[in-house]
Amino acid sequence: MERKEVVAKLKGLREEFEKDGISILDVPTTMALALSDVCEALGLSQEEHDEIVGEEVVQAVEEWKSARMWQPAERETATHAVAELAAVPA
């Protein structure tokens, strides 16, 4: 992948938040979720993603996504899912 492609994909990740009026400065996240989202934004395979983030993060991301009834057909990041969960009043 060329640098221009990497820049475009990572810019797209940022723009995904901005389209919903969310500043990336206001998104509560962890390094685990951010790294997972970067893997997804770069178009890495599930196997590559899992190798990079490790089993513990793989399980946590699955739990966070399923807690929101995340649908694989939707283009949504793990960080976005957690940000929306955090915005729901208890």
N, C-alpha and C positions, 0 to 999 in steps of 0.2 A: 504494500500500500504506500503510495506516495504521500509526502508531507501535506500537500494540498488536500488530499482526501481525508487525512487524519484531522486537519484543522476544520474542514467542512463538517465532518461527523460530530466532533466535539462542540462546535458552534451550534449545530442542530440540537444537541442535548440541552444546551443553555436556552435556546429559543423555545424548546418544548415547554419549559417552565414559564417563560415570559408571555407566551400566548394566552395563558390562563391568568395573567396579571400578577404572577408571583415573582418577586425578586429573588434571585438565587442567594442573596445575602440573608434572606429571611427564612430559608429552608433549614429546619432542624434535621441534621443527618449524622451519620457515623462514617468513619473511613470505610467500613465494610460496605455500606450501601453505595457510597460514592464510587468505590472501586468496581463494584458490581455493575453500576450504571455505565461507567466508562467502558467496561468490557462489552456491554450490550451496544453502546453507541458506536464502537469500533467494528461491530459486526462479527465479533468472535463467536466461534461455535460454542455450544453448551459445554462440550468437553474442555475446551480452552478456558472458558469462564470458570468452570469448576476447579480446574488445576490452579488457576491464579488466585481465586479467593479462598479456597479451602472448604472442606466439608462443613465446618461449623457455620460459615457464612451462607453456603448453599442452602442448608436447612433453615436458617433464619430468614433468608429472602423468600423461600417457599412459604413459610409461615406467615410473613407479612403480606405477601400477595394473596394468599388464600383467605386471610382475615378480611380482606376487602372484596372477596369474591372476584378477584382479578381474572379477566378473561384473556387468554393468550392472543386472541385476535386483536386486542386493543394494543396500541402503542403507548405503553406507560412504563415508567421507570420504577424501580423499587423505592428510590428516594421520594418520588412523587406520591406513591402509595402511603408511605409513612407520614409525609407532610400533611396529607389529607386526613389521616387518622388523628394526627395531633391537633388538627383544627376542629375536630368534633368535640363539643362540650361533653364532659363526663356526666 
